[in-house]
Amino acid sequence: MEPTPATSGPCHRLSAGEVRFDTGEAQRVVFALGHQRETTEATLTSCLRLQDGYAEEWVQPARIGSGGFGPVDTTEVDTLQTPTGSYTMTEGFGRENPGTELEYHELSPDSHWGGRPGPHFNQYFEGDGQWPDEGLWELMEEGLYEQAVVVNFNRPPDTEAIPGLSFAIFLHAGMAESWGCVSTDTDTVVRVLHNAVPGDRFVLGAEGDVFTGGSATTEGPADDPAESGTGVRNQ
C-alpha cells in the first residue's frame, strides 16, 4: 500500500506547518516528543516526506536525559537535559554498519567522542582519550552504543561547536535514561540508520515547545526557536 499523508499526530502537524522549527527539505523527520519539559520519557515518530505532506512510518517509545528537555539550542553541559530544536543527522557509529548512507564509524577500543575544547570537540576521533572525552567502545560493550545516530547539536554542519554547551548528543540503543541523549531499542536505531540520508532531521522537545498552538508546562514556549543545533554528555 502506498503511504499517504498523516491525518493526525506529529507528521500531520509537520505537514500543516505547525512545527516551530525549520526542517528544511528533509526526506525524513524523526520526532522525539515529551508531554512536558520535565519528563524523562518520550515518543519517537518517523515522518516520511511525500508530495502532499508527511506520512507516519512508525512510532516507538524512548527515554531522554534525566533533566528533561532543555532550552532551545542553548542547553549547557552537565545539565542532564536533552536539547530542544531541529537538528540534522549526517553520521552514525556502532559495532557494525547496518547499511546506511550516513557517514559511519565502526567502533574500536581507540574510538572516542571529544569532550575537551580543541580540534576534536564534539567530534568522533580515534586515539587516546582523556576526561571528559567519551570512550565509545566501552559504552558499546555496556549496550548503549551498539548502534547510534549523531544529533548535530552544537556541531557542524548545523553550527560551530561551542565549549560550555552540551556535546555528544545521540539517538542510541539501550532504552535508558541518559545525560541528554535519546535512547530507544536497538532495532529502532538500526531502522533510522538504514533509512536515513544526510540532511534528514531530528526534532526534539516538549510538545508545547515544538508545535504552534501548544503550551509547555510551567513557563510557556522556550525562548525564540531557531533552526540550528548544539549537545549534553550521556551515559
C-alpha positions in Angstrom: 0.0 0.0 0.0 1.3 3.4 -0.9 1.9 5.7 2.0 -0.5 8.6 2.4 -0.2 11.9 4.4 -0.9 11.5 8.1 -4.3 12.9 9.3 -3.2 13.4 12.9 -0.1 13.4 15.1 3.3 14.9 14.6 3.5 14.1 10.9 0.2 15.8 10.2 1.2 18.9 12.2 4.5 19.0 10.3 2.5 18.9 7.0 0.3 21.7 8.3 3.2 24.0 9.1 2.6 23.8 12.9 6.3 23.0 13.8 8.1 25.9 15.3 11.5 24.8 13.9 12.8 24.7 10.4 13.1 21.2 9.0 14.2 22.3 5.5 13.7 19.8 2.7 14.4 16.8 4.9 13.2 13.5 3.4 12.6 12.1 6.9 12.0 13.9 10.2 12.2 11.9 13.4 10.4 13.5 16.3 11.3 12.8 20.0 8.5 14.4 21.9 7.6 14.6 25.6 4.3 15.8 27.1 6.2 18.3 29.3 9.8 19.6 29.7 10.4 17.7 32.9 9.7 14.3 31.5 12.3 11.6 31.0 10.0 9.6 28.7 9.4 10.5 25.0 7.8 9.1 21.9 9.7 8.7 18.7 7.7 9.2 15.4 9.3 8.9 12.0 7.7 11.0 9.2 8.4 10.4 5.5 8.1 13.3 3.1 5.6 12.8 0.3 4.5 15.2 -2.5 1.4 16.3 -0.5 2.8 16.1 3.1 4.4 13.7 5.5 3.3 10.1 6.2 3.8 8.4 9.6 6.1 5.5 9.2 6.4 4.2 12.8 6.1 5.1 16.4 8.3 3.8 19.3 8.9 4.7 23.0 12.2 6.3 24.1 13.9 7.8 27.1 15.7 11.1 27.3 18.0 13.0 29.7 17.3 12.7 33.4 17.0 16.6 33.4 14.2 16.5 30.8 14.2 18.8 27.8 16.4 21.9 27.9 16.2 25.4 26.3 16.2 25.8 22.5 19.7 25.4 21.1 21.4 26.6 24.3 21.4 23.5 26.5 24.5 23.7 28.7 26.9 20.9 29.6 26.2 18.8 32.6 22.6 19.9 33.0 21.5 16.3 32.1 19.0 17.8 29.6 18.1 16.8 26.1 18.3 19.9 23.8 15.1 21.3 22.2 15.2 22.1 18.5 15.7 20.8 14.9 19.0 19.1 14.1 20.3 17.3 11.1 21.7 13.8 11.0 24.8 13.2 9.0 26.7 10.3 10.7 26.4 7.3 12.9 28.5 4.7 14.7 28.3 1.3 16.3 29.5 -2.3 16.3 28.9 -2.9 12.5 27.5 -0.8 9.7 23.9 -1.9 9.3 23.7 -0.3 5.8 23.4 3.5 5.9 24.0 6.4 3.6 25.3 8.4 6.6 29.0 8.5 7.3 29.5 5.6 9.7 32.2 4.7 12.2 32.7 1.0 13.2 34.0 1.3 16.8 37.3 0.0 18.1 38.9 0.3 21.5 40.5 3.6 20.2 37.2 5.2 19.3 36.3 8.3 21.3 34.0 11.3 21.2 35.7 14.6 22.0 34.6 16.5 25.1 37.7 18.7 25.6 38.0 22.1 23.9 40.1 21.7 20.8 40.0 20.2 17.3 38.2 17.0 18.5 35.5 18.8 20.5 32.1 17.2 19.8 33.6 15.1 17.1 34.4 11.4 16.6 38.1 10.6 16.8 40.5 7.7 17.2 43.3 7.8 19.7 43.9 8.3 23.4 41.0 9.9 25.2 41.0 12.0 28.4 38.1 13.0 30.5 35.6 14.3 29.5 36.1 12.5 26.2 33.7 9.6 25.9 35.1 6.1 25.4 32.6 4.8 22.7 33.9 1.2 22.7 33.3 0.8 26.5 29.8 2.3 26.2 29.0 0.0 23.3 30.1 -3.0 25.3 27.7 -1.8 28.0 24.8 -2.0 25.4 24.3 1.8 24.9 26.2 2.4 21.7 25.6 -0.9 19.9 24.2 1.5 17.3 23.9 5.3 17.4 22.9 8.2 15.2 24.6 11.6 15.9 22.3 14.5 16.6 24.0 17.6 15.2 23.5 19.8 18.2 26.4 22.2 18.9 28.4 20.9 15.9 28.8 21.3 12.2 27.1 21.3 9.8 24.3 23.0 11.8 26.5 25.3 13.9 30.0 25.9 15.1 30.8 23.8 18.2 30.9 25.9 21.4 32.6 24.5 24.5 30.3 25.0 27.5 27.3 23.9 25.6 26.4 20.3 25.6 28.0 17.7 23.4 27.8 14.0 22.5 24.0 14.0 21.8 23.0 10.8 20.1 20.0 8.6 19.3 21.3 5.3 20.7 20.4 1.9 21.9 19.8 0.8 25.4 16.4 2.3 26.3 17.9 4.0 29.3 17.6 7.5 30.9 20.7 9.4 29.9 22.8 12.6 30.4 21.0 14.2 27.5 20.7 11.6 24.6 17.6 10.0 23.2 17.7 6.2 23.9 15.5 3.5 22.4 15.7 -0.1 21.4 18.5 -1.3 19.0 16.1 -2.3 16.2 14.7 1.3 16.1 18.1 2.8 15.9 19.0 0.4 13.1 15.8 1.4 11.3 16.7 5.1 11.4 20.3 4.4 10.2 19.1 2.1 7.4 16.6 4.7 6.0 18.5 7.9 6.7 20.2 10.2 4.1 22.4 13.1 5.1 20.3 16.1 6.0 17.4 14.2 7.5 16.3 15.8 10.7 15.6 15.2 14.4 13.0 17.4 16.1 13.3 17.2 19.9 11.3 18.8 22.7 8.2 19.1 24.8 5.1 19.2 22.6 4.2 22.7 23.7 7.6 24.0 22.7 7.7 22.1 19.3 4.3 22.9 18.0 2.5 26.2 17.5 -0.8 26.5 19.4 0.6 24.3 22.2 1.6 25.3 25.7 4.5 23.8 27.6 4.2 23.1 31.3 5.3 25.7 33.8 6.7 28.5 31.7 5.2 28.6 28.2 7.3 28.0 25.0 11.0 28.1 25.4 12.9 31.1 24.1 12.7 32.1 20.4 13.0 28.9 18.5 15.5 28.9 15.7 17.0 26.4 13.2 20.4 25.3 14.4 21.9 22.8 16.7 24.3 22.1 19.6 24.6 18.7 22.7 24.9 17.0 26.5 27.1 14.1 27.5 25.2 10.9 28.1 25.9 7.6 29.7 
